[in-house]
Amino acid sequence: MHYRFWLSLALALILAACGSGDASRRVDPEQIQHLRNRQVTVQGFAAVGVGGVSAARQAAIDDAIAQAARTLADRDPGAMSTSEVKVVDEWQDQDGYHVQALVMLSAQKSCNAPYRKRIVATGFPAMNPYQISGTETQDLFGGIPREIGNLLMERGDFIAYNLTDSSLYVRPDLAPEIPASGGFSGNVILDIAKRHNAQLVLSGIIRDFRVESTEYVRGAGVLAELKSAMRDYVGRRSIGIDVFMHDGFTGALLFQHRYTDSIIGDVNLPSGYNVGSERFEDTPSGHKIGDIVRQASQDIADLFSCYPFSARVIRTELGRITIGAGAQDKIKVGDRFMVYSAGFADSAGLGYTDPIGILSIAEVGPSMAAGSLEQNARTLVRPGDWVRSFTIY
């Protein structure tokens, strides 16, 4: 009798488990509709121009994505960024190039960043140097940009170079403006980027690091005496750090953000404490600065991980074009890049010109890669010109 009872109970538990498993596999109809609202099949078109069929194909895909974004935004305002694009059909006729694509958008910012972008980090001068006393650490100037670069390197999407012993800003109060000095009209950002073969230039200033005055304590009595006795140990310090990112090919300001916070307690940063070190983070001031460094690196990564990759042409010989980027930048044989003429942009920062053609990579070294132009190139490529990635689907 007891045997039958326990057997029946065991069977009941097994059936209940199976039933719950079936329920867990059921698909919510609302979820299905939500997914359908975030995908659409569209057609894109582009005329075949000087860039040839490859450029027209990419332009047609971009046109399809733009149409999908408008359609899906009407269906679901929460859909913000392209998460998946699949070309299901494509053809060319006398009018141009056509593609039919399935596009899905996501509320989360995401992209496939196949290349590592090079950043050169410059120093962050203090707008009011007297706010950092001689008995405190002097590493903030170079340590803040150095640690932002280190955190970006750890993500795997960037290569950071340190130029943190120098600053872009002779007048930090005017940053991010860089006034011409000594009659020199060249662009210092483009010069730094070219010398260090970087795509992006990180800069910033320490706008505020002020300790509030403790010379005067309001009131009388025991409480005022206690405040007076503790004012050398418990204080308040404000922090304001401006972070900028410039494009190394055009000089354009791509990112500008001010990070602020305040410290209550021990506001001192002892001499010899380097930004990013454990003992630096253990201090109240160091921990707040560390939080700003981490937030700034996250904001930069969110914006520039999906930013198109660019590299300079460093040598041309008998149709063989060598660019200043290679395996460490995640370039592979068979990759293709749009080629642009520098023109007068090196000195004036005029920006991207019309494309010359498409470079197909045939050889890849650690820090350089080489290839040749595909057909329909507009003109000869020269050292100082640059290449720029475009998405292949």
C-alpha positions in Angstrom: 0.0 0.0 0.0 2.8 2.4 1.0 4.7 1.3 -2.1 1.7 2.3 -4.4 1.4 5.7 -2.6 5.0 6.7 -3.1 5.0 5.5 -6.8 1.9 7.5 -7.5 3.4 10.6 -5.8 6.6 10.2 -7.9 4.6 9.9 -11.1 2.6 13.0 -10.2 5.8 15.0 -9.6 7.3 13.9 -12.9 4.1 14.9 -14.8 4.0 18.2 -13.0 7.6 18.9 -14.0 6.9 18.0 -17.6 3.9 20.2 -17.6 5.9 23.2 -16.2 8.6 22.6 -18.8 6.0 22.8 -21.6 4.6 26.0 -20.1 8.1 27.5 -20.0 8.5 26.8 -23.7 5.3 28.5 -24.7 6.0 31.7 -26.6 4.1 34.8 -25.5 2.0 36.1 -28.5 2.8 39.7 -27.4 6.5 38.9 -27.5 6.2 37.6 -31.0 4.4 40.7 -32.1 7.0 42.9 -30.4 9.7 41.1 -32.4 7.8 41.5 -35.7 7.5 45.2 -35.0 11.3 45.4 -35.0 12.0 43.8 -38.3 11.1 44.7 -41.9 12.0 43.7 -45.4 12.9 46.7 -47.6 14.6 47.5 -50.9 17.5 49.9 -51.4 18.8 51.5 -54.6 21.9 53.5 -55.7 23.2 54.6 -59.0 26.6 53.2 -60.1 29.1 56.1 -60.0 32.8 56.6 -59.9 33.2 54.3 -57.0 32.0 51.4 -59.1 29.7 48.5 -58.3 31.1 47.9 -54.8 30.4 51.5 -53.8 26.9 51.4 -55.3 26.1 48.2 -53.5 27.1 49.7 -50.2 25.1 52.8 -50.9 22.1 50.7 -51.8 22.4 48.8 -48.5 22.6 52.1 -46.6 19.5 53.3 -48.4 17.7 50.1 -47.3 18.8 50.6 -43.7 17.6 54.2 -43.7 14.2 53.2 -45.1 13.9 50.4 -42.5 14.8 52.8 -39.6 12.0 55.2 -40.6 9.5 52.3 -41.0 10.4 50.7 -37.7 10.5 54.0 -35.8 6.9 54.5 -36.7 6.0 51.0 -35.5 8.1 51.0 -32.3 9.7 54.2 -31.1 11.9 52.1 -28.7 13.9 50.7 -31.7 17.1 52.8 -31.9 19.9 51.0 -33.6 20.5 48.4 -36.3 21.2 45.0 -34.7 21.1 42.8 -37.8 21.0 43.3 -41.6 20.8 40.4 -44.1 20.8 41.0 -47.8 18.4 38.4 -49.2 18.6 39.5 -52.9 20.5 41.9 -55.0 20.7 42.8 -58.7 22.1 45.4 -61.1 20.3 46.9 -64.1 20.7 49.9 -66.3 19.4 52.2 -63.6 21.8 51.1 -60.9 22.2 48.6 -58.1 19.3 47.2 -56.1 19.2 45.2 -52.9 16.5 43.6 -50.9 17.3 43.3 -47.2 15.9 42.1 -43.9 16.6 44.6 -41.2 16.1 44.3 -37.5 16.5 47.1 -35.0 17.3 46.9 -31.3 16.7 49.2 -28.4 20.3 48.5 -27.3 23.2 50.2 -29.0 25.2 47.5 -30.7 27.4 47.0 -33.7 30.1 44.7 -35.1 33.3 46.7 -34.7 35.8 44.7 -36.8 38.8 47.2 -36.4 40.7 48.7 -33.5 40.8 52.5 -33.7 44.0 54.3 -32.7 43.8 57.1 -30.1 46.5 59.4 -28.9 45.9 60.7 -25.4 47.2 64.2 -24.5 47.5 65.8 -21.0 44.7 67.3 -19.0 46.0 70.7 -17.7 44.4 72.3 -14.6 42.6 75.6 -15.4 43.6 76.7 -11.9 46.9 75.0 -11.0 46.9 76.5 -7.5 43.9 74.3 -6.6 46.4 71.3 -6.6 48.9 71.9 -3.8 52.6 70.9 -4.0 52.1 68.3 -1.3 49.5 66.5 -3.4 50.0 64.1 -6.3 51.1 65.7 -9.5 49.9 62.7 -11.6 46.4 64.1 -12.4 47.7 66.0 -15.5 48.9 62.8 -17.3 47.2 60.1 -15.2 43.6 60.9 -16.0 44.0 60.6 -19.8 46.4 57.7 -19.4 43.8 55.7 -17.4 41.0 56.5 -19.9 43.2 55.1 -22.6 44.1 52.0 -20.6 40.4 51.2 -20.0 39.7 51.7 -23.7 42.5 49.4 -24.6 41.1 46.7 -22.3 37.9 46.7 -24.3 39.7 45.5 -27.4 38.3 48.1 -29.7 41.0 50.7 -29.4 44.8 51.2 -29.4 45.9 54.0 -27.2 49.1 56.0 -27.3 50.3 58.3 -24.5 51.3 61.8 -25.2 50.2 62.8 -21.7 53.3 64.9 -21.0 52.0 67.6 -23.4 48.7 69.5 -23.7 46.7 70.9 -26.6 45.6 73.9 -24.5 47.9 76.8 -23.6 44.8 78.5 -22.5 42.7 75.8 -20.6 40.0 78.3 -19.9 39.2 78.5 -23.7 39.2 74.7 -24.2 38.3 73.1 -26.5 39.2 76.1 -28.6 42.9 76.1 -29.6 44.0 79.7 -30.5 46.6 80.0 -33.2 49.9 81.3 -31.7 53.0 82.9 -33.3 51.3 83.3 -36.6 51.1 79.5 -37.0 47.8 78.6 -38.8 48.3 74.9 -39.0 46.0 72.5 -37.1 47.8 71.1 -34.1 45.3 68.2 -33.8 46.0 67.0 -37.3 49.7 67.4 -36.7 49.7 65.2 -33.6 47.4 62.6 -35.2 49.7 62.3 -38.2 52.9 62.1 -36.2 51.4 59.3 -34.0 49.4 57.7 -36.9 46.2 58.0 -34.8 42.6 58.4 -35.9 41.4 60.1 -32.8 42.9 62.6 -30.4 41.8 62.6 -26.7 42.2 65.8 -24.7 40.7 67.6 -21.7 41.1 69.9 -18.8 40.7 69.8 -15.0 38.3 72.7 -14.8 37.7 72.5 -11.1 39.5 70.9 -8.1 38.7 73.5 -5.5 38.7 72.8 -1.7 36.1 74.9 0.0 37.5 77.4 2.5 37.5 76.4 6.1 38.9 79.6 7.5 35.6 80.8 8.9 33.2 78.7 11.0 29.8 80.3 11.6 28.2 80.2 15.0 29.3 79.9 18.6 29.3 77.3 21.3 30.4 73.7 21.5 29.2 72.9 17.9 31.2 75.7 16.4 34.3 74.7 18.4 33.9 71.1 17.2 33.6 72.2 13.5 36.7 74.4 14.0 38.6 71.5 15.4 37.6 69.1 12.6 37.9 71.5 9.6 41.4 70.3 8.8 40.2 66.6 8.7 36.7 66.9 7.2 36.3 69.1 4.2 34.5 69.5 0.9 36.1 69.5 -2.6 34.5 70.0 -5.9 35.6 68.2 -9.1 35.0 69.3 -12.7 36.7 67.5 -15.6 36.1 68.3 -19.3 36.8 65.5 -21.8 37.1 66.0 -25.6 37.7 63.8 -28.6 38.8 65.2 -32.0 38.9 63.5 -35.3 42.6 63.2 -36.4 41.8 63.5 -40.1 39.6 66.6 -40.1 40.2 68.2 -36.7 36.5 68.1 -36.0 35.3 68.0 -32.3 33.4 64.7 -32.0 32.9 64.5 -28.3 32.6 67.0 -25.5 31.4 66.3 -21.9 31.8 67.8 -18.5 32.0 65.4 -15.5 31.4 66.8 -12.1 31.2 65.5 -8.5 32.1 66.5 -5.0 34.0 65.0 -2.1 33.1 65.2 1.6 35.7 64.0 4.1 39.4 63.7 3.6 39.9 65.6 0.4 43.7 65.3 0.3 45.5 63.3 -2.5 49.0 62.5 -1.0 52.1 63.0 -3.2 53.2 59.9 -5.0 49.7 58.5 -5.4 49.3 57.7 -9.2 45.9 57.7 -10.9 44.6 54.2 -11.2 46.7 52.7 -8.4 45.0 50.9 -5.5 46.1 53.4 -2.9 44.9 56.2 -5.1 41.5 54.6 -5.3 41.4 54.1 -1.5 41.3 57.8 -0.9 37.9 59.6 -1.2 39.2 62.0 -3.8 40.9 59.3 -5.8 37.8 57.1 -5.8 35.7 60.0 -7.2 38.2 60.7 -9.9 38.3 57.0 -10.7 34.6 57.0 -11.1 34.8 59.9 -13.6 37.6 58.1 -15.5 35.5 54.9 -15.8 32.4 56.8 -16.9 34.3 58.8 -19.5 35.9 55.7 -21.0 32.5 54.0 -21.1 30.9 57.1 -22.8 33.8 57.2 -25.4 33.5 53.5 -26.0 29.8 53.7 -26.5 30.2 56.4 -29.1 33.4 55.4 -31.0 33.3 51.6 -30.9 30.9 51.8 -33.9 32.7 54.7 -35.5 34.2 54.0 -39.0 37.8 53.0 -39.0 40.3 55.2 -40.8 44.1 54.9 -41.6 46.6 56.8 -43.6 48.3 55.9 -46.8 52.0 55.8 -46.0 53.6 54.6 -49.3 52.6 54.0 -52.9 54.8 52.1 -55.4 53.9 50.6 -58.8 50.2 50.4 -57.9 50.9 48.9 -54.5 49.4 51.0 -51.7 50.6 50.6 -48.1 48.5 51.9 -45.2 49.6 52.5 -41.6 47.5 49.8 -40.0 47.8 46.0 -39.9 47.1 42.9 -37.9 47.1 44.7 -34.6 44.3 46.8 -35.9 42.5 43.6 -36.9 42.9 44.1 -40.6 42.8 40.9 -42.7 43.6 39.9 -46.2 40.5 40.6 -48.4 39.3 43.6 -46.4 38.2 46.5 -48.5 38.4 50.2 -47.8 37.2 53.4 -49.5 40.1 55.6 -50.4 40.0 59.4 -50.0 42.3 62.2 -51.2 43.7 64.4 -48.5 43.9 67.4 -50.9 44.4 70.5 -48.8 42.8 68.9 -45.7 46.1 68.2 -44.0 46.6 71.9 -43.4 43.1 73.2 -43.4 41.1 70.4 -41.9 38.5 70.5 -44.6 37.3 66.9 -44.1 36.6 64.0 -46.4 36.5 64.6 -50.1 34.9 62.4 -52.8 36.3 58.9 -52.8 39.0 58.0 -55.2 38.3 54.3 -55.3 38.3 51.1 -53.3 41.5 49.5 -51.9 41.5 45.7 -51.6 44.0 44.4 -49.0 46.3 41.6 -50.2 49.1 41.6 -47.6 49.0 42.2 -43.9 51.8 42.8 -41.5 51.8 43.6 -37.8 51.4 47.3 -38.2 51.0 47.8 -42.0 48.9 46.4 -44.8 49.1 46.7 -48.5 46.9 46.1 -51.6 45.8 47.7 -54.8 42.9 49.7 -56.1 40.0 48.0 -57.7 38.8 49.2 -61.1 37.2 52.6 -61.8 39.7 54.6 -59.7 39.4 58.3 -60.2 43.0 59.4 -59.8 46.3 58.3 -58.4 46.7 57.7 -54.6 49.5 59.5 -52.8 51.1 59.2 -49.4 49.0 61.3 -46.9 45.7 60.2 -48.4 43.5 58.0 -46.2 41.2 55.0 -46.2 38.0 54.5 -44.4 36.0 51.4 -43.6 32.5 50.8 -44.8 30.2 48.0 -43.6 29.9 44.8 -45.7 26.8 42.7 -45.4 
